[in-house]
Every structure is written in structure tokens, then in C-alpha cells.
């Protein structure tokens, strides 16, 4: 997945995920999809209190041409977040269409970037704003029986918490 990303601000070492798993303990999960002994895909999750965070994901692109690997990995993230008792789930800002089909609702995104040399911050701020991004599509996979949209129901639930 990393090689196909248009923006790659970080490249992690091969030891990164195992170190993250060790540090995360019970708040880290790695879910894999296999066909026999063949690894077809994986996704990692982190838990921060009531927030589940879908983190790194990867899958075999050739296998994905005939299998819905990405969507199944997203379902696994939702399932793990429910098992953890999370009230919120962050899926990130990539692959917006499949996430919208699951019912994900876009949230405002803020980036805090600061360079150690104050004079450079002017350029850092300009650089951050040039990172390309898509606007998420609006989808409602939920059946409405009350006249409220899925987004309305979620906003109402968030207001009650």
C-alpha cells in the first residue's frame, strides 16, 4: 500500500509494528486475512479510551481484484472496536468511498505542524496546505424509519454523551 500512496510523509522500519504491538499491549490488535498459509491482508488497530483507531492496513492487490479484501478489513476494524467497547472509531482520510459505504461520517481534520525554527513555520504552514486531499462522499447506508438520516441519528447520540 505504501508504494502506491501519493503522499508518504513517513516510512516505518520493519520492526515498527512489533514494537507498537509490544507498547500497545491490550490496546493494540492486528487482524489478518489468510487463504491457507498465504497472507492476503492485514489491518492494525489502536485503542485510546473509547476511541478505536484503524491504523496500518495492507493487502495483496492481485488477490483484491477477485476478493473484497479492503472492505472485509474495514469490517474487521468495526468488529474489533465493538468488542473493545469503543464509542467512536477513526478510519482515517484515505479510501473515502468504501468507508462512506460503511456509514463513516467525515469529521474536520486539523494538522498541527511546527518547526523548531520559528522563521521556518511560515513555509511549513504553506507546505501543509498543499498536500492534496479528496472531499469525502456523503452516503447513508442506514435505513430511515424515523425520517432522520443516519448522520442525524449519530449527531443526536453524540449530543447525548
mmCIF file of the C-alpha atoms, coordinates in Angstrom:
data_MODEL
# 
_entry.id   MODEL 
# 
loop_
_atom_site.group_PDB 
_atom_site.id 
_atom_site.type_symbol 
_atom_site.label_atom_id 
_atom_site.label_alt_id 
_atom_site.label_comp_id 
_atom_site.label_asym_id 
_atom_site.label_entity_id 
_atom_site.label_seq_id 
_atom_site.pdbx_PDB_ins_code 
_atom_site.Cartn_x 
_atom_site.Cartn_y 
_atom_site.Cartn_z 
_atom_site.occupancy 
_atom_site.B_iso_or_equiv 
_atom_site.pdbx_formal_charge 
_atom_site.auth_seq_id 
_atom_site.auth_comp_id 
_atom_site.auth_asym_id 
_atom_site.auth_atom_id 
_atom_site.pdbx_PDB_model_num 
ATOM 1   C CA . UNK A 1 1   ? 0.000   0.000   0.000  1.00 0.00 ? 1   UNK A CA 1 
ATOM 2   C CA . UNK A 1 2   ? 2.814   2.355   0.920  1.00 0.00 ? 2   UNK A CA 1 
ATOM 3   C CA . UNK A 1 3   ? 4.362   2.309   -2.539 1.00 0.00 ? 3   UNK A CA 1 
ATOM 4   C CA . UNK A 1 4   ? 1.053   3.325   -4.135 1.00 0.00 ? 4   UNK A CA 1 
ATOM 5   C CA . UNK A 1 5   ? 0.345   6.297   -1.836 1.00 0.00 ? 5   UNK A CA 1 
ATOM 6   C CA . UNK A 1 6   ? 0.676   9.727   -3.452 1.00 0.00 ? 6   UNK A CA 1 
ATOM 7   C CA . UNK A 1 7   ? 1.877   11.284  -0.169 1.00 0.00 ? 7   UNK A CA 1 
ATOM 8   C CA . UNK A 1 8   ? 4.175   9.318   2.137  1.00 0.00 ? 8   UNK A CA 1 
ATOM 9   C CA . UNK A 1 9   ? 5.366   11.550  4.963  1.00 0.00 ? 9   UNK A CA 1 
ATOM 10  C CA . UNK A 1 10  ? 6.763   8.571   6.915  1.00 0.00 ? 10  UNK A CA 1 
ATOM 11  C CA . UNK A 1 11  ? 8.325   5.236   6.061  1.00 0.00 ? 11  UNK A CA 1 
ATOM 12  C CA . UNK A 1 12  ? 8.476   2.954   9.084  1.00 0.00 ? 12  UNK A CA 1 
ATOM 13  C CA . UNK A 1 13  ? 11.058  0.266   9.722  1.00 0.00 ? 13  UNK A CA 1 
ATOM 14  C CA . UNK A 1 14  ? 10.129  -3.440  9.596  1.00 0.00 ? 14  UNK A CA 1 
ATOM 15  C CA . UNK A 1 15  ? 10.386  -3.547  13.409 1.00 0.00 ? 15  UNK A CA 1 
ATOM 16  C CA . UNK A 1 16  ? 7.852   -0.753  13.902 1.00 0.00 ? 16  UNK A CA 1 
ATOM 17  C CA . UNK A 1 17  ? 4.640   -2.814  14.121 1.00 0.00 ? 17  UNK A CA 1 
ATOM 18  C CA . UNK A 1 18  ? 6.086   -5.382  16.515 1.00 0.00 ? 18  UNK A CA 1 
ATOM 19  C CA . UNK A 1 19  ? 7.373   -2.576  18.753 1.00 0.00 ? 19  UNK A CA 1 
ATOM 20  C CA . UNK A 1 20  ? 3.954   -0.903  18.571 1.00 0.00 ? 20  UNK A CA 1 
ATOM 21  C CA . UNK A 1 21  ? 2.254   -4.192  19.487 1.00 0.00 ? 21  UNK A CA 1 
ATOM 22  C CA . UNK A 1 22  ? 4.530   -4.579  22.490 1.00 0.00 ? 22  UNK A CA 1 
ATOM 23  C CA . UNK A 1 23  ? 3.982   -0.991  23.636 1.00 0.00 ? 23  UNK A CA 1 
ATOM 24  C CA . UNK A 1 24  ? 0.227   -1.108  22.987 1.00 0.00 ? 24  UNK A CA 1 
ATOM 25  C CA . UNK A 1 25  ? -0.407  -4.370  24.788 1.00 0.00 ? 25  UNK A CA 1 
ATOM 26  C CA . UNK A 1 26  ? -4.166  -4.926  25.182 1.00 0.00 ? 26  UNK A CA 1 
ATOM 27  C CA . UNK A 1 27  ? -4.817  -1.674  23.276 1.00 0.00 ? 27  UNK A CA 1 
ATOM 28  C CA . UNK A 1 28  ? -3.264  -2.995  20.046 1.00 0.00 ? 28  UNK A CA 1 
ATOM 29  C CA . UNK A 1 29  ? -4.745  -5.506  17.628 1.00 0.00 ? 29  UNK A CA 1 
ATOM 30  C CA . UNK A 1 30  ? -3.574  -6.915  14.318 1.00 0.00 ? 30  UNK A CA 1 
ATOM 31  C CA . UNK A 1 31  ? -6.117  -8.781  12.218 1.00 0.00 ? 31  UNK A CA 1 
ATOM 32  C CA . UNK A 1 32  ? -5.081  -10.826 9.203  1.00 0.00 ? 32  UNK A CA 1 
ATOM 33  C CA . UNK A 1 33  ? -6.869  -12.461 6.305  1.00 0.00 ? 33  UNK A CA 1 
ATOM 34  C CA . UNK A 1 34  ? -5.332  -15.681 5.059  1.00 0.00 ? 34  UNK A CA 1 
ATOM 35  C CA . UNK A 1 35  ? -6.042  -18.165 2.311  1.00 0.00 ? 35  UNK A CA 1 
ATOM 36  C CA . UNK A 1 36  ? -4.420  -21.300 3.658  1.00 0.00 ? 36  UNK A CA 1 
ATOM 37  C CA . UNK A 1 37  ? -0.904  -20.216 4.595  1.00 0.00 ? 37  UNK A CA 1 
ATOM 38  C CA . UNK A 1 38  ? -0.957  -17.240 2.219  1.00 0.00 ? 38  UNK A CA 1 
ATOM 39  C CA . UNK A 1 39  ? -1.308  -13.822 3.889  1.00 0.00 ? 39  UNK A CA 1 
ATOM 40  C CA . UNK A 1 40  ? -3.791  -11.763 1.834  1.00 0.00 ? 40  UNK A CA 1 
ATOM 41  C CA . UNK A 1 41  ? -4.223  -8.730  4.053  1.00 0.00 ? 41  UNK A CA 1 
ATOM 42  C CA . UNK A 1 42  ? -3.805  -7.193  7.484  1.00 0.00 ? 42  UNK A CA 1 
ATOM 43  C CA . UNK A 1 43  ? -5.034  -4.254  9.492  1.00 0.00 ? 43  UNK A CA 1 
ATOM 44  C CA . UNK A 1 44  ? -3.840  -2.866  12.811 1.00 0.00 ? 44  UNK A CA 1 
ATOM 45  C CA . UNK A 1 45  ? -5.896  -1.020  15.386 1.00 0.00 ? 45  UNK A CA 1 
ATOM 46  C CA . UNK A 1 46  ? -5.146  1.052   18.453 1.00 0.00 ? 46  UNK A CA 1 
ATOM 47  C CA . UNK A 1 47  ? -7.467  1.833   21.332 1.00 0.00 ? 47  UNK A CA 1 
ATOM 48  C CA . UNK A 1 48  ? -7.315  5.149   23.148 1.00 0.00 ? 48  UNK A CA 1 
ATOM 49  C CA . UNK A 1 49  ? -10.028 5.032   25.799 1.00 0.00 ? 49  UNK A CA 1 
ATOM 50  C CA . UNK A 1 50  ? -13.357 4.967   23.969 1.00 0.00 ? 50  UNK A CA 1 
ATOM 51  C CA . UNK A 1 51  ? -11.735 5.718   20.597 1.00 0.00 ? 51  UNK A CA 1 
ATOM 52  C CA . UNK A 1 52  ? -10.690 2.940   18.229 1.00 0.00 ? 52  UNK A CA 1 
ATOM 53  C CA . UNK A 1 53  ? -8.188  3.923   15.566 1.00 0.00 ? 53  UNK A CA 1 
ATOM 54  C CA . UNK A 1 54  ? -7.817  1.919   12.362 1.00 0.00 ? 54  UNK A CA 1 
ATOM 55  C CA . UNK A 1 55  ? -4.098  2.291   11.781 1.00 0.00 ? 55  UNK A CA 1 
ATOM 56  C CA . UNK A 1 56  ? -1.983  0.479   9.196  1.00 0.00 ? 56  UNK A CA 1 
ATOM 57  C CA . UNK A 1 57  ? -3.649  -1.605  6.513  1.00 0.00 ? 57  UNK A CA 1 
ATOM 58  C CA . UNK A 1 58  ? -2.214  -3.636  3.688  1.00 0.00 ? 58  UNK A CA 1 
ATOM 59  C CA . UNK A 1 59  ? -3.443  -6.257  1.254  1.00 0.00 ? 59  UNK A CA 1 
ATOM 60  C CA . UNK A 1 60  ? -2.447  -8.206  -1.814 1.00 0.00 ? 60  UNK A CA 1 
ATOM 61  C CA . UNK A 1 61  ? -3.636  -6.123  -4.763 1.00 0.00 ? 61  UNK A CA 1 
ATOM 62  C CA . UNK A 1 62  ? -3.825  -9.065  -7.154 1.00 0.00 ? 62  UNK A CA 1 
ATOM 63  C CA . UNK A 1 63  ? -5.979  -11.073 -4.720 1.00 0.00 ? 63  UNK A CA 1 
ATOM 64  C CA . UNK A 1 64  ? -8.145  -7.992  -4.178 1.00 0.00 ? 64  UNK A CA 1 
ATOM 65  C CA . UNK A 1 65  ? -9.082  -7.998  -7.847 1.00 0.00 ? 65  UNK A CA 1 
ATOM 66  C CA . UNK A 1 66  ? -11.321 -11.022 -7.129 1.00 0.00 ? 66  UNK A CA 1 
ATOM 67  C CA . UNK A 1 67  ? -11.896 -10.723 -3.351 1.00 0.00 ? 67  UNK A CA 1 
ATOM 68  C CA . UNK A 1 68  ? -13.320 -7.800  -1.331 1.00 0.00 ? 68  UNK A CA 1 
ATOM 69  C CA . UNK A 1 69  ? -10.251 -7.692  0.937  1.00 0.00 ? 69  UNK A CA 1 
ATOM 70  C CA . UNK A 1 70  ? -10.300 -3.988  1.757  1.00 0.00 ? 70  UNK A CA 1 
ATOM 71  C CA . UNK A 1 71  ? -13.979 -3.972  2.699  1.00 0.00 ? 71  UNK A CA 1 
ATOM 72  C CA . UNK A 1 72  ? -13.533 -7.101  4.834  1.00 0.00 ? 72  UNK A CA 1 
ATOM 73  C CA . UNK A 1 73  ? -10.598 -5.484  6.642  1.00 0.00 ? 73  UNK A CA 1 
ATOM 74  C CA . UNK A 1 74  ? -12.758 -2.420  7.345  1.00 0.00 ? 74  UNK A CA 1 
ATOM 75  C CA . UNK A 1 75  ? -15.479 -4.704  8.728  1.00 0.00 ? 75  UNK A CA 1 
ATOM 76  C CA . UNK A 1 76  ? -12.856 -6.322  10.965 1.00 0.00 ? 76  UNK A CA 1 
ATOM 77  C CA . UNK A 1 77  ? -11.873 -2.900  12.315 1.00 0.00 ? 77  UNK A CA 1 
ATOM 78  C CA . UNK A 1 78  ? -15.501 -2.129  13.163 1.00 0.00 ? 78  UNK A CA 1 
ATOM 79  C CA . UNK A 1 79  ? -15.901 -5.555  14.787 1.00 0.00 ? 79  UNK A CA 1 
ATOM 80  C CA . UNK A 1 80  ? -12.780 -5.129  16.942 1.00 0.00 ? 80  UNK A CA 1 
ATOM 81  C CA . UNK A 1 81  ? -13.839 -1.627  18.012 1.00 0.00 ? 81  UNK A CA 1 
ATOM 82  C CA . UNK A 1 82  ? -17.209 -3.017  19.112 1.00 0.00 ? 82  UNK A CA 1 
ATOM 83  C CA . UNK A 1 83  ? -15.502 -5.834  21.040 1.00 0.00 ? 83  UNK A CA 1 
ATOM 84  C CA . UNK A 1 84  ? -13.315 -3.263  22.788 1.00 0.00 ? 84  UNK A CA 1 
ATOM 85  C CA . UNK A 1 85  ? -16.401 -1.238  23.730 1.00 0.00 ? 85  UNK A CA 1 
ATOM 86  C CA . UNK A 1 86  ? -15.316 1.819   21.738 1.00 0.00 ? 86  UNK A CA 1 
ATOM 87  C CA . UNK A 1 87  ? -17.919 4.541   21.258 1.00 0.00 ? 87  UNK A CA 1 
ATOM 88  C CA . UNK A 1 88  ? -16.055 6.161   18.349 1.00 0.00 ? 88  UNK A CA 1 
ATOM 89  C CA . UNK A 1 89  ? -13.915 4.859   15.513 1.00 0.00 ? 89  UNK A CA 1 
ATOM 90  C CA . UNK A 1 90  ? -11.404 6.711   13.354 1.00 0.00 ? 90  UNK A CA 1 
ATOM 91  C CA . UNK A 1 91  ? -10.732 5.203   9.943  1.00 0.00 ? 91  UNK A CA 1 
ATOM 92  C CA . UNK A 1 92  ? -8.512  7.950   8.546  1.00 0.00 ? 92  UNK A CA 1 
ATOM 93  C CA . UNK A 1 93  ? -8.856  10.033  5.389  1.00 0.00 ? 93  UNK A CA 1 
ATOM 94  C CA . UNK A 1 94  ? -7.860  7.567   2.669  1.00 0.00 ? 94  UNK A CA 1 
ATOM 95  C CA . UNK A 1 95  ? -10.152 5.355   0.548  1.00 0.00 ? 95  UNK A CA 1 
ATOM 96  C CA . UNK A 1 96  ? -13.146 7.542   1.363  1.00 0.00 ? 96  UNK A CA 1 
ATOM 97  C CA . UNK A 1 97  ? -15.765 5.747   -0.760 1.00 0.00 ? 97  UNK A CA 1 
ATOM 98  C CA . UNK A 1 98  ? -15.653 2.323   0.959  1.00 0.00 ? 98  UNK A CA 1 
ATOM 99  C CA . UNK A 1 99  ? -15.648 3.983   4.370  1.00 0.00 ? 99  UNK A CA 1 
ATOM 100 C CA . UNK A 1 100 ? -18.663 6.090   3.421  1.00 0.00 ? 100 UNK A CA 1 
ATOM 101 C CA . UNK A 1 101 ? -20.463 2.895   2.342  1.00 0.00 ? 101 UNK A CA 1 
ATOM 102 C CA . UNK A 1 102 ? -19.939 1.602   5.894  1.00 0.00 ? 102 UNK A CA 1 
ATOM 103 C CA . UNK A 1 103 ? -21.602 4.700   7.283  1.00 0.00 ? 103 UNK A CA 1 
ATOM 104 C CA . UNK A 1 104 ? -18.478 6.662   8.216  1.00 0.00 ? 104 UNK A CA 1 
ATOM 105 C CA . UNK A 1 105 ? -19.180 10.351  8.620  1.00 0.00 ? 105 UNK A CA 1 
ATOM 106 C CA . UNK A 1 106 ? -16.354 12.793  7.881  1.00 0.00 ? 106 UNK A CA 1 
ATOM 107 C CA . UNK A 1 107 ? -15.017 14.826  10.761 1.00 0.00 ? 107 UNK A CA 1 
ATOM 108 C CA . UNK A 1 108 ? -12.997 18.041  10.496 1.00 0.00 ? 108 UNK A CA 1 
ATOM 109 C CA . UNK A 1 109 ? -9.290  17.377  10.109 1.00 0.00 ? 109 UNK A CA 1 
ATOM 110 C CA . UNK A 1 110 ? -6.670  19.524  11.770 1.00 0.00 ? 110 UNK A CA 1 
ATOM 111 C CA . UNK A 1 111 ? -2.935  19.282  11.295 1.00 0.00 ? 111 UNK A CA 1 
ATOM 112 C CA . UNK A 1 112 ? -0.603  20.794  13.833 1.00 0.00 ? 112 UNK A CA 1 
ATOM 113 C CA . UNK A 1 113 ? 2.875   21.262  12.441 1.00 0.00 ? 113 UNK A CA 1 
ATOM 114 C CA . UNK A 1 114 ? 5.588   23.330  13.975 1.00 0.00 ? 114 UNK A CA 1 
ATOM 115 C CA . UNK A 1 115 ? 9.238   23.580  13.102 1.00 0.00 ? 115 UNK A CA 1 
ATOM 116 C CA . UNK A 1 116 ? 11.829  24.182  15.813 1.00 0.00 ? 116 UNK A CA 1 
ATOM 117 C CA . UNK A 1 117 ? 12.977  27.320  13.992 1.00 0.00 ? 117 UNK A CA 1 
ATOM 118 C CA . UNK A 1 118 ? 10.120  29.872  14.160 1.00 0.00 ? 118 UNK A CA 1 
ATOM 119 C CA . UNK A 1 119 ? 11.061  31.526  10.854 1.00 0.00 ? 119 UNK A CA 1 
ATOM 120 C CA . UNK A 1 120 ? 10.546  28.218  9.033  1.00 0.00 ? 120 UNK A CA 1 
ATOM 121 C CA . UNK A 1 121 ? 6.971   27.882  10.356 1.00 0.00 ? 121 UNK A CA 1 
ATOM 122 C CA . UNK A 1 122 ? 5.694   30.265  7.670  1.00 0.00 ? 122 UNK A CA 1 
ATOM 123 C CA . UNK A 1 123 ? 6.862   27.819  4.976  1.00 0.00 ? 123 UNK A CA 1 
ATOM 124 C CA . UNK A 1 124 ? 5.740   24.730  6.896  1.00 0.00 ? 124 UNK A CA 1 
ATOM 125 C CA . UNK A 1 125 ? 2.230   26.175  7.135  1.00 0.00 ? 125 UNK A CA 1 
ATOM 126 C CA . UNK A 1 126 ? 2.168   26.847  3.379  1.00 0.00 ? 126 UNK A CA 1 
ATOM 127 C CA . UNK A 1 127 ? 3.564   23.376  2.631  1.00 0.00 ? 127 UNK A CA 1 
ATOM 128 C CA . UNK A 1 128 ? 0.954   21.578  4.763  1.00 0.00 ? 128 UNK A CA 1 
ATOM 129 C CA . UNK A 1 129 ? -1.848  23.321  2.857  1.00 0.00 ? 129 UNK A CA 1 
ATOM 130 C CA . UNK A 1 130 ? -0.508  21.993  -0.463 1.00 0.00 ? 130 UNK A CA 1 
ATOM 131 C CA . UNK A 1 131 ? -0.995  18.327  0.494  1.00 0.00 ? 131 UNK A CA 1 
ATOM 132 C CA . UNK A 1 132 ? -3.685  17.041  -1.872 1.00 0.00 ? 132 UNK A CA 1 
ATOM 133 C CA . UNK A 1 133 ? -6.838  15.542  -0.374 1.00 0.00 ? 133 UNK A CA 1 
ATOM 134 C CA . UNK A 1 134 ? -10.266 14.498  -1.552 1.00 0.00 ? 134 UNK A CA 1 
ATOM 135 C CA . UNK A 1 135 ? -13.528 15.563  -0.008 1.00 0.00 ? 135 UNK A CA 1 
ATOM 136 C CA . UNK A 1 136 ? -15.385 12.562  1.402  1.00 0.00 ? 136 UNK A CA 1 
ATOM 137 C CA . UNK A 1 137 ? -18.566 11.450  -0.359 1.00 0.00 ? 137 UNK A CA 1 
ATOM 138 C CA . UNK A 1 138 ? -21.864 11.659  1.518  1.00 0.00 ? 138 UNK A CA 1 
ATOM 139 C CA . UNK A 1 139 ? -23.501 8.229   1.812  1.00 0.00 ? 139 UNK A CA 1 
ATOM 140 C CA . UNK A 1 140 ? -26.222 6.910   4.062  1.00 0.00 ? 140 UNK A CA 1 
ATOM 141 C CA . UNK A 1 141 ? -26.252 3.111   4.296  1.00 0.00 ? 141 UNK A CA 1 
ATOM 142 C CA . UNK A 1 142 ? -28.790 3.190   7.131  1.00 0.00 ? 142 UNK A CA 1 
ATOM 143 C CA . UNK A 1 143 ? -32.481 2.629   6.584  1.00 0.00 ? 143 UNK A CA 1 
ATOM 144 C CA . UNK A 1 144 ? -34.506 5.565   7.860  1.00 0.00 ? 144 UNK A CA 1 
ATOM 145 C CA . UNK A 1 145 ? -37.680 4.664   9.748  1.00 0.00 ? 145 UNK A CA 1 
ATOM 146 C CA . UNK A 1 146 ? -37.963 7.923   11.667 1.00 0.00 ? 146 UNK A CA 1 
ATOM 147 C CA . UNK A 1 147 ? -37.342 10.411  8.892  1.00 0.00 ? 147 UNK A CA 1 
ATOM 148 C CA . UNK A 1 148 ? -33.881 11.048  10.374 1.00 0.00 ? 148 UNK A CA 1 
ATOM 149 C CA . UNK A 1 149 ? -30.780 10.293  8.349  1.00 0.00 ? 149 UNK A CA 1 
ATOM 150 C CA . UNK A 1 150 ? -28.021 8.079   9.720  1.00 0.00 ? 150 UNK A CA 1 
ATOM 151 C CA . UNK A 1 151 ? -25.905 11.205  10.224 1.00 0.00 ? 151 UNK A CA 1 
ATOM 152 C CA . UNK A 1 152 ? -28.757 12.870  12.163 1.00 0.00 ? 152 UNK A CA 1 
ATOM 153 C CA . UNK A 1 153 ? -29.050 9.850   14.472 1.00 0.00 ? 153 UNK A CA 1 
ATOM 154 C CA . UNK A 1 154 ? -25.309 9.777   15.099 1.00 0.00 ? 154 UNK A CA 1 
ATOM 155 C CA . UNK A 1 155 ? -25.231 13.512  15.839 1.00 0.00 ? 155 UNK A CA 1 
ATOM 156 C CA . UNK A 1 156 ? -28.156 13.066  18.230 1.00 0.00 ? 156 UNK A CA 1 
ATOM 157 C CA . UNK A 1 157 ? -26.319 10.210  20.005 1.00 0.00 ? 157 UNK A CA 1 
ATOM 158 C CA . UNK A 1 158 ? -23.117 12.288  20.219 1.00 0.00 ? 158 UNK A CA 1 
ATOM 159 C CA . UNK A 1 159 ? -25.079 15.137  21.768 1.00 0.00 ? 159 UNK A CA 1 
ATOM 160 C CA . UNK A 1 160 ? -26.447 12.756  24.403 1.00 0.00 ? 160 UNK A CA 1 
ATOM 161 C CA . UNK A 1 161 ? -22.989 11.659  25.559 1.00 0.00 ? 161 UNK A CA 1 
# 
